[in-house]
Amino acid sequence: MVKDEKGITTAEYAVGTAAGAGLAGVLYQLVTGGFGDQMLRSMFSHVLGLLGIG
């Protein structure tokens, strides 16, 4: 007996898309918030220190 799995594939894409959008939203909040600002400044300072500039 052969089953039609088109609906399952569509549901998997929908769940993956929703999870990706949710993760993107969380990352956006982290980067644009105070934590993200502090993290970016720290990373930038560290890279400048490694290069001997800062």
PDB file of N, CA, C, O and CB in Angstrom:
ATOM      1  N   MET A   1       0.844  -1.182   0.000  1.00  0.00           N
ATOM      2  CA  MET A   1       0.000   0.000   0.000  1.00  0.00           C
ATOM      3  C   MET A   1       0.887   1.244   0.000  1.00  0.00           C
ATOM      4  O   MET A   1       1.797   1.363   0.821  1.00  0.00           O
ATOM      5  CB  MET A   1      -0.959  -0.001   1.223  1.00  0.00           C
ATOM      6  N   VAL A   2       0.624   2.153  -0.908  1.00  0.00           N
ATOM      7  CA  VAL A   2       1.398   3.383  -1.037  1.00  0.00           C
ATOM      8  C   VAL A   2       0.611   4.522  -0.392  1.00  0.00           C
ATOM      9  O   VAL A   2      -0.571   4.722  -0.672  1.00  0.00           O
ATOM     10  CB  VAL A   2       1.716   3.698  -2.536  1.00  0.00           C
ATOM     11  N   LYS A   3       1.304   5.267   0.483  1.00  0.00           N
ATOM     12  CA  LYS A   3       0.655   6.402   1.154  1.00  0.00           C
ATOM     13  C   LYS A   3       1.093   7.699   0.488  1.00  0.00           C
ATOM     14  O   LYS A   3       2.224   7.819   0.017  1.00  0.00           O
ATOM     15  CB  LYS A   3       0.997   6.426   2.675  1.00  0.00           C
ATOM     16  N   ASP A   4       0.195   8.653   0.455  1.00  0.00           N
ATOM     17  CA  ASP A   4       0.503   9.981  -0.079  1.00  0.00           C
ATOM     18  C   ASP A   4       1.073  10.827   1.062  1.00  0.00           C
ATOM     19  O   ASP A   4       0.369  11.103   2.033  1.00  0.00           O
ATOM     20  CB  ASP A   4      -0.776  10.660  -0.711  1.00  0.00           C
ATOM     21  N   GLU A   5       2.329  11.238   0.955  1.00  0.00           N
ATOM     22  CA  GLU A   5       2.994  11.973   2.035  1.00  0.00           C
ATOM     23  C   GLU A   5       3.183  13.449   1.723  1.00  0.00           C
ATOM     24  O   GLU A   5       4.008  14.100   2.364  1.00  0.00           O
ATOM     25  CB  GLU A   5       4.332  11.352   2.326  1.00  0.00           C
ATOM     26  N   LYS A   6       2.462  13.994   0.778  1.00  0.00           N
ATOM     27  CA  LYS A   6       2.611  15.406   0.435  1.00  0.00           C
ATOM     28  C   LYS A   6       2.281  16.313   1.611  1.00  0.00           C
ATOM     29  O   LYS A   6       2.960  17.318   1.823  1.00  0.00           O
ATOM     30  CB  LYS A   6       1.725  15.755  -0.745  1.00  0.00           C
ATOM     31  N   GLY A   7       1.262  15.979   2.369  1.00  0.00           N
ATOM     32  CA  GLY A   7       0.877  16.793   3.518  1.00  0.00           C
ATOM     33  C   GLY A   7       1.941  16.806   4.605  1.00  0.00           C
ATOM     34  O   GLY A   7       2.150  17.829   5.257  1.00  0.00           O
ATOM     35  N   ILE A   8       2.608  15.686   4.805  1.00  0.00           N
ATOM     36  CA  ILE A   8       3.654  15.608   5.813  1.00  0.00           C
ATOM     37  C   ILE A   8       4.825  16.496   5.416  1.00  0.00           C
ATOM     38  O   ILE A   8       5.364  17.215   6.258  1.00  0.00           O
ATOM     39  CB  ILE A   8       4.119  14.153   6.007  1.00  0.00           C
ATOM     40  N   THR A   9       5.221  16.460   4.171  1.00  0.00           N
ATOM     41  CA  THR A   9       6.314  17.288   3.695  1.00  0.00           C
ATOM     42  C   THR A   9       5.973  18.765   3.860  1.00  0.00           C
ATOM     43  O   THR A   9       6.814  19.548   4.302  1.00  0.00           O
ATOM     44  CB  THR A   9       6.630  16.971   2.230  1.00  0.00           C
ATOM     45  N   THR A  10       4.775  19.146   3.516  1.00  0.00           N
ATOM     46  CA  THR A  10       4.343  20.537   3.660  1.00  0.00           C
ATOM     47  C   THR A  10       4.361  20.954   5.118  1.00  0.00           C
ATOM     48  O   THR A  10       4.777  22.068   5.438  1.00  0.00           O
ATOM     49  CB  THR A  10       2.939  20.734   3.073  1.00  0.00           C
ATOM     50  N   ALA A  11       3.917  20.078   6.007  1.00  0.00           N
ATOM     51  CA  ALA A  11       3.910  20.385   7.436  1.00  0.00           C
ATOM     52  C   ALA A  11       5.340  20.544   7.953  1.00  0.00           C
ATOM     53  O   ALA A  11       5.605  21.414   8.782  1.00  0.00           O
ATOM     54  CB  ALA A  11       3.171  19.281   8.224  1.00  0.00           C
ATOM     55  N   GLU A  12       6.256  19.714   7.472  1.00  0.00           N
ATOM     56  CA  GLU A  12       7.643  19.829   7.914  1.00  0.00           C
ATOM     57  C   GLU A  12       8.249  21.167   7.476  1.00  0.00           C
ATOM     58  O   GLU A  12       8.969  21.807   8.242  1.00  0.00           O
ATOM     59  CB  GLU A  12       8.478  18.660   7.360  1.00  0.00           C
ATOM     60  N   TYR A  13       7.957  21.579   6.258  1.00  0.00           N
ATOM     61  CA  TYR A  13       8.445  22.887   5.801  1.00  0.00           C
ATOM     62  C   TYR A  13       7.840  24.016   6.629  1.00  0.00           C
ATOM     63  O   TYR A  13       8.527  24.987   6.946  1.00  0.00           O
ATOM     64  CB  TYR A  13       8.115  23.094   4.311  1.00  0.00           C
ATOM     65  N   ALA A  14       6.584  23.898   6.976  1.00  0.00           N
ATOM     66  CA  ALA A  14       5.929  24.943   7.770  1.00  0.00           C
ATOM     67  C   ALA A  14       6.561  25.046   9.152  1.00  0.00           C
ATOM     68  O   ALA A  14       6.801  26.148   9.644  1.00  0.00           O
ATOM     69  CB  ALA A  14       4.423  24.661   7.897  1.00  0.00           C
ATOM     70  N   VAL A  15       6.829  23.905   9.778  1.00  0.00           N
ATOM     71  CA  VAL A  15       7.443  23.911  11.106  1.00  0.00           C
ATOM     72  C   VAL A  15       8.865  24.472  11.015  1.00  0.00           C
ATOM     73  O   VAL A  15       9.271  25.264  11.865  1.00  0.00           O
ATOM     74  CB  VAL A  15       7.458  22.479  11.713  1.00  0.00           C
ATOM     75  N   GLY A  16       9.621  24.069   9.994  1.00  0.00           N
ATOM     76  CA  GLY A  16      10.980  24.579   9.819  1.00  0.00           C
ATOM     77  C   GLY A  16      11.009  26.075   9.577  1.00  0.00           C
ATOM     78  O   GLY A  16      11.875  26.776  10.101  1.00  0.00           O
ATOM     79  N   THR A  17      10.070  26.566   8.788  1.00  0.00           N
ATOM     80  CA  THR A  17       9.991  28.004   8.511  1.00  0.00           C
ATOM     81  C   THR A  17       9.639  28.778   9.778  1.00  0.00           C
ATOM     82  O   THR A  17      10.228  29.823  10.054  1.00  0.00           O
ATOM     83  CB  THR A  17       8.950  28.287   7.409  1.00  0.00           C
ATOM     84  N   ALA A  18       8.686  28.269  10.542  1.00  0.00           N
ATOM     85  CA  ALA A  18       8.297  28.936  11.781  1.00  0.00           C
ATOM     86  C   ALA A  18       9.445  28.946  12.785  1.00  0.00           C
ATOM     87  O   ALA A  18       9.668  29.949  13.463  1.00  0.00           O
ATOM     88  CB  ALA A  18       7.072  28.252  12.390  1.00  0.00           C
ATOM     89  N   ALA A  19      10.175  27.832  12.883  1.00  0.00           N
ATOM     90  CA  ALA A  19      11.310  27.763  13.806  1.00  0.00           C
ATOM     91  C   ALA A  19      12.414  28.730  13.369  1.00  0.00           C
ATOM     92  O   ALA A  19      13.020  29.400  14.205  1.00  0.00           O
ATOM     93  CB  ALA A  19      11.861  26.317  13.883  1.00  0.00           C
ATOM     94  N   GLY A  20      12.670  28.801  12.079  1.00  0.00           N
ATOM     95  CA  GLY A  20      13.685  29.726  11.569  1.00  0.00           C
ATOM     96  C   GLY A  20      13.317  31.177  11.829  1.00  0.00           C
ATOM     97  O   GLY A  20      14.169  31.979  12.211  1.00  0.00           O
ATOM     98  N   ALA A  21      12.058  31.512  11.623  1.00  0.00           N
ATOM     99  CA  ALA A  21      11.603  32.881  11.869  1.00  0.00           C
ATOM    100  C   ALA A  21      11.687  33.219  13.354  1.00  0.00           C
ATOM    101  O   ALA A  21      12.058  34.335  13.718  1.00  0.00           O
ATOM    102  CB  ALA A  21      10.161  33.070  11.362  1.00  0.00           C
ATOM    103  N   GLY A  22      11.347  32.268  14.203  1.00  0.00           N
ATOM    104  CA  GLY A  22      11.443  32.492  15.650  1.00  0.00           C
ATOM    105  C   GLY A  22      12.879  32.706  16.093  1.00  0.00           C
ATOM    106  O   GLY A  22      13.159  33.599  16.893  1.00  0.00           O
ATOM    107  N   LEU A  23      13.790  31.892  15.579  1.00  0.00           N
ATOM    108  CA  LEU A  23      15.197  32.029  15.921  1.00  0.00           C
ATOM    109  C   LEU A  23      15.750  33.360  15.425  1.00  0.00           C
ATOM    110  O   LEU A  23      16.524  34.014  16.124  1.00  0.00           O
ATOM    111  CB  LEU A  23      16.002  30.870  15.337  1.00  0.00           C
ATOM    112  N   ALA A  24      15.356  33.759  14.225  1.00  0.00           N
ATOM    113  CA  ALA A  24      15.794  35.050  13.693  1.00  0.00           C
ATOM    114  C   ALA A  24      15.308  36.188  14.586  1.00  0.00           C
ATOM    115  O   ALA A  24      16.050  37.140  14.829  1.00  0.00           O
ATOM    116  CB  ALA A  24      15.282  35.245  12.251  1.00  0.00           C
ATOM    117  N   GLY A  25      14.086  36.105  15.071  1.00  0.00           N
ATOM    118  CA  GLY A  25      13.553  37.136  15.963  1.00  0.00           C
ATOM    119  C   GLY A  25      14.318  37.218  17.271  1.00  0.00           C
ATOM    120  O   GLY A  25      14.602  38.310  17.761  1.00  0.00           O
ATOM    121  N   VAL A  26      14.653  36.064  17.837  1.00  0.00           N
ATOM    122  CA  VAL A  26      15.417  36.035  19.090  1.00  0.00           C
ATOM    123  C   VAL A  26      16.808  36.615  18.874  1.00  0.00           C
ATOM    124  O   VAL A  26      17.280  37.411  19.686  1.00  0.00           O
ATOM    125  CB  VAL A  26      15.518  34.593  19.637  1.00  0.00           C
ATOM    126  N   LEU A  27      17.468  36.225  17.792  1.00  0.00           N
ATOM    127  CA  LEU A  27      18.803  36.757  17.511  1.00  0.00           C
ATOM    128  C   LEU A  27      18.765  38.257  17.269  1.00  0.00           C
ATOM    129  O   LEU A  27      19.670  38.976  17.693  1.00  0.00           O
ATOM    130  CB  LEU A  27      19.411  36.053  16.303  1.00  0.00           C
ATOM    131  N   TYR A  28      17.729  38.736  16.593  1.00  0.00           N
ATOM    132  CA  TYR A  28      17.589  40.178  16.358  1.00  0.00           C
ATOM    133  C   TYR A  28      17.459  40.926  17.686  1.00  0.00           C
ATOM    134  O   TYR A  28      18.074  41.976  17.873  1.00  0.00           O
ATOM    135  CB  TYR A  28      16.361  40.468  15.459  1.00  0.00           C
ATOM    136  N   GLN A  29      16.665  40.386  18.598  1.00  0.00           N
ATOM    137  CA  GLN A  29      16.494  41.029  19.902  1.00  0.00           C
ATOM    138  C   GLN A  29      17.807  41.036  20.685  1.00  0.00           C
ATOM    139  O   GLN A  29      18.121  42.016  21.361  1.00  0.00           O
ATOM    140  CB  GLN A  29      15.400  40.314  20.712  1.00  0.00           C
ATOM    141  N   LEU A  30      18.574  39.947  20.596  1.00  0.00           N
ATOM    142  CA  LEU A  30      19.848  39.891  21.309  1.00  0.00           C
ATOM    143  C   LEU A  30      20.846  40.908  20.754  1.00  0.00           C
ATOM    144  O   LEU A  30      21.536  41.590  21.512  1.00  0.00           O
ATOM    145  CB  LEU A  30      20.438  38.481  21.226  1.00  0.00           C
ATOM    146  N   VAL A  31      20.913  41.002  19.441  1.00  0.00           N
ATOM    147  CA  VAL A  31      21.900  41.891  18.819  1.00  0.00           C
ATOM    148  C   VAL A  31      21.529  43.356  18.991  1.00  0.00           C
ATOM    149  O   VAL A  31      22.409  44.192  19.196  1.00  0.00           O
ATOM    150  CB  VAL A  31      22.042  41.568  17.339  1.00  0.00           C
ATOM    151  N   THR A  32      20.253  43.682  18.911  1.00  0.00           N
ATOM    152  CA  THR A  32      19.849  45.085  19.011  1.00  0.00           C
ATOM    153  C   THR A  32      19.652  45.543  20.448  1.00  0.00           C
ATOM    154  O   THR A  32      19.507  46.740  20.697  1.00  0.00           O
ATOM    155  CB  THR A  32      18.579  45.307  18.238  1.00  0.00           C
ATOM    156  N   GLY A  33      19.643  44.618  21.393  1.00  0.00           N
ATOM    157  CA  GLY A  33      19.478  44.989  22.799  1.00  0.00           C
ATOM    158  C   GLY A  33      20.811  45.365  23.433  1.00  0.00           C
ATOM    159  O   GLY A  33      21.831  45.424  22.745  1.00  0.00           O
ATOM    160  N   GLY A  34      20.809  45.612  24.706  1.00  0.00           N
ATOM    161  CA  GLY A  34      22.016  45.991  25.433  1.00  0.00           C
ATOM    162  C   GLY A  34      23.063  44.901  25.433  1.00  0.00           C
ATOM    163  O   GLY A  34      24.257  45.183  25.336  1.00  0.00           O
ATOM    164  N   PHE A  35      22.626  43.648  25.541  1.00  0.00           N
ATOM    165  CA  PHE A  35      23.570  42.531  25.546  1.00  0.00           C
ATOM    166  C   PHE A  35      24.323  42.456  24.223  1.00  0.00           C
ATOM    167  O   PHE A  35      25.539  42.267  24.207  1.00  0.00           O
ATOM    168  CB  PHE A  35      22.837  41.206  25.815  1.00  0.00           C
ATOM    169  N   GLY A  36      23.615  42.602  23.133  1.00  0.00           N
ATOM    170  CA  GLY A  36      24.236  42.541  21.811  1.00  0.00           C
ATOM    171  C   GLY A  36      25.220  43.671  21.601  1.00  0.00           C
ATOM    172  O   GLY A  36      26.294  43.471  21.033  1.00  0.00           O
ATOM    173  N   ASP A  37      24.857  44.853  22.055  1.00  0.00           N
ATOM    174  CA  ASP A  37      25.740  46.004  21.924  1.00  0.00           C
ATOM    175  C   ASP A  37      27.027  45.779  22.695  1.00  0.00           C
ATOM    176  O   ASP A  37      28.118  46.045  22.192  1.00  0.00           O
ATOM    177  CB  ASP A  37      25.046  47.275  22.411  1.00  0.00           C
ATOM    178  N   GLN A  38      26.897  45.292  23.907  1.00  0.00           N
ATOM    179  CA  GLN A  38      28.066  45.011  24.745  1.00  0.00           C
ATOM    180  C   GLN A  38      28.918  43.905  24.127  1.00  0.00           C
ATOM    181  O   GLN A  38      30.145  43.995  24.133  1.00  0.00           O
ATOM    182  CB  GLN A  38      27.628  44.613  26.168  1.00  0.00           C
ATOM    183  N   MET A  39      28.285  42.874  23.599  1.00  0.00           N
ATOM    184  CA  MET A  39      29.005  41.762  22.998  1.00  0.00           C
ATOM    185  C   MET A  39      29.781  42.226  21.767  1.00  0.00           C
ATOM    186  O   MET A  39      30.946  41.865  21.596  1.00  0.00           O
ATOM    187  CB  MET A  39      28.035  40.636  22.625  1.00  0.00           C
ATOM    188  N   LEU A  40      29.140  43.028  20.905  1.00  0.00           N
ATOM    189  CA  LEU A  40      29.813  43.512  19.703  1.00  0.00           C
ATOM    190  C   LEU A  40      30.993  44.418  20.048  1.00  0.00           C
ATOM    191  O   LEU A  40      32.048  44.333  19.419  1.00  0.00           O
ATOM    192  CB  LEU A  40      28.827  44.260  18.812  1.00  0.00           C
ATOM    193  N   ARG A  41      30.819  45.275  21.035  1.00  0.00           N
ATOM    194  CA  ARG A  41      31.921  46.156  21.449  1.00  0.00           C
ATOM    195  C   ARG A  41      33.081  45.340  22.006  1.00  0.00           C
ATOM    196  O   ARG A  41      34.243  45.639  21.732  1.00  0.00           O
ATOM    197  CB  ARG A  41      31.436  47.175  22.504  1.00  0.00           C
ATOM    198  N   SER A  42      32.766  44.316  22.780  1.00  0.00           N
ATOM    199  CA  SER A  42      33.802  43.462  23.358  1.00  0.00           C
ATOM    200  C   SER A  42      34.553  42.707  22.269  1.00  0.00           C
ATOM    201  O   SER A  42      35.780  42.617  22.310  1.00  0.00           O
ATOM    202  CB  SER A  42      33.187  42.474  24.357  1.00  0.00           C
ATOM    203  N   MET A  43      33.834  42.170  21.306  1.00  0.00           N
ATOM    204  CA  MET A  43      34.468  41.442  20.210  1.00  0.00           C
ATOM    205  C   MET A  43      35.351  42.374  19.377  1.00  0.00           C
ATOM    206  O   MET A  43      36.471  42.014  19.014  1.00  0.00           O
ATOM    207  CB  MET A  43      33.404  40.781  19.318  1.00  0.00           C
ATOM    208  N   PHE A  44      34.848  43.557  19.081  1.00  0.00           N
ATOM    209  CA  PHE A  44      35.600  44.537  18.293  1.00  0.00           C
ATOM    210  C   PHE A  44      36.883  44.933  19.018  1.00  0.00           C
ATOM    211  O   PHE A  44      37.948  45.023  18.409  1.00  0.00           O
ATOM    212  CB  PHE A  44      34.737  45.786  18.011  1.00  0.00           C
ATOM    213  N   SER A  45      36.770  45.167  20.319  1.00  0.00           N
ATOM    214  CA  SER A  45      37.928  45.532  21.116  1.00  0.00           C
ATOM    215  C   SER A  45      38.952  44.392  21.141  1.00  0.00           C
ATOM    216  O   SER A  45      40.158  44.622  21.059  1.00  0.00           O
ATOM    217  CB  SER A  45      37.497  45.896  22.542  1.00  0.00           C
ATOM    218  N   HIS A  46      38.456  43.182  21.255  1.00  0.00           N
ATOM    219  CA  HIS A  46      39.338  42.009  21.292  1.00  0.00           C
ATOM    220  C   HIS A  46      40.089  41.856  19.960  1.00  0.00           C
ATOM    221  O   HIS A  46      41.293  41.599  19.952  1.00  0.00           O
ATOM    222  CB  HIS A  46      38.520  40.726  21.599  1.00  0.00           C
ATOM    223  N   VAL A  47      39.387  42.012  18.854  1.00  0.00           N
ATOM    224  CA  VAL A  47      40.024  41.892  17.531  1.00  0.00           C
ATOM    225  C   VAL A  47      41.082  42.982  17.356  1.00  0.00           C
ATOM    226  O   VAL A  47      42.176  42.714  16.860  1.00  0.00           O
ATOM    227  CB  VAL A  47      38.961  41.983  16.395  1.00  0.00           C
ATOM    228  N   LEU A  48      40.757  44.208  17.761  1.00  0.00           N
ATOM    229  CA  LEU A  48      41.749  45.289  17.666  1.00  0.00           C
ATOM    230  C   LEU A  48      42.974  44.998  18.517  1.00  0.00           C
ATOM    231  O   LEU A  48      44.101  45.297  18.123  1.00  0.00           O
ATOM    232  CB  LEU A  48      41.131  46.619  18.091  1.00  0.00           C
ATOM    233  N   GLY A  49      42.743  44.410  19.693  1.00  0.00           N
ATOM    234  CA  GLY A  49      43.859  44.023  20.558  1.00  0.00           C
ATOM    235  C   GLY A  49      44.722  42.948  19.922  1.00  0.00           C
ATOM    236  O   GLY A  49      45.948  42.992  20.030  1.00  0.00           O
ATOM    237  N   LEU A  50      44.103  41.992  19.268  1.00  0.00           N
ATOM    238  CA  LEU A  50      44.868  40.941  18.588  1.00  0.00           C
ATOM    239  C   LEU A  50      45.691  41.500  17.432  1.00  0.00           C
ATOM    240  O   LEU A  50      46.787  41.018  17.144  1.00  0.00           O
ATOM    241  CB  LEU A  50      43.927  39.853  18.073  1.00  0.00           C
ATOM    242  N   LEU A  51      45.154  42.512  16.783  1.00  0.00           N
ATOM    243  CA  LEU A  51      45.878  43.134  15.672  1.00  0.00           C
ATOM    244  C   LEU A  51      46.935  44.117  16.136  1.00  0.00           C
ATOM    245  O   LEU A  51      47.738  44.589  15.331  1.00  0.00           O
ATOM    246  CB  LEU A  51      44.913  43.836  14.758  1.00  0.00           C
ATOM    247  N   GLY A  52      46.947  44.433  17.429  1.00  0.00           N
ATOM    248  CA  GLY A  52      47.925  45.374  17.988  1.00  0.00           C
ATOM    249  C   GLY A  52      47.554  46.821  17.748  1.00  0.00           C
ATOM    250  O   GLY A  52      48.398  47.708  17.875  1.00  0.00           O
ATOM    251  N   ILE A  53      46.295  47.072  17.402  1.00  0.00           N
ATOM    252  CA  ILE A  53      45.847  48.440  17.125  1.00  0.00           C
ATOM    253  C   ILE A  53      45.261  49.081  18.382  1.00  0.00           C
ATOM    254  O   ILE A  53      45.475  50.266  18.635  1.00  0.00           O
ATOM    255  CB  ILE A  53      44.804  48.446  15.987  1.00  0.00           C
ATOM    256  N   GLY A  54      44.532  48.306  19.159  1.00  0.00           N
ATOM    257  CA  GLY A  54      43.827  48.869  20.298  1.00  0.00           C
ATOM    258  C   GLY A  54      44.354  48.400  21.531  1.00  0.00           C
ATOM    259  O   GLY A  54      43.867  48.782  22.596  1.00  0.00           O
TER     260      GLY A  54
END
